[in-house]
Amino acid sequence: MSKSCRACGMPLIEKEDFAGGKEDALFCRHCVNADGSVKSGEEIFEGGVRFFISQLGDDRKLAERITRKNMAGLPYWQGKNCRVLQGEMATDEEFAEVLKKLGA
Ligand SMILES: [Zn+2]
């Protein structure tokens, strides 16, 4: 069964992808603090933006729209009313295009 991080959607494949290196963790290592607590929406959003810039080139606006689309689609963020997730979002087509580029 393939797993992915509840907060950012990153695929959890290798042991070290998981928070704390524990394969029963629900989050990836990027989304938790050293004490095991899950980072804030703002922090995870910022991490996502930086990731997409590194993959797609230096277009902050696009990276923000893609990150918002990605996170807003995850059940974890439903009802959390996270402010960074409110705003312009990538379309389904743009998002599919990006996933294709990432080889997902
Ligand atoms: Zn994550």
Residues whose N, C-alpha, C, O or C-beta is under 5 A from the ligand:
A	BS01	ZN	C5 A7 C8 G9 M10 C28 C31
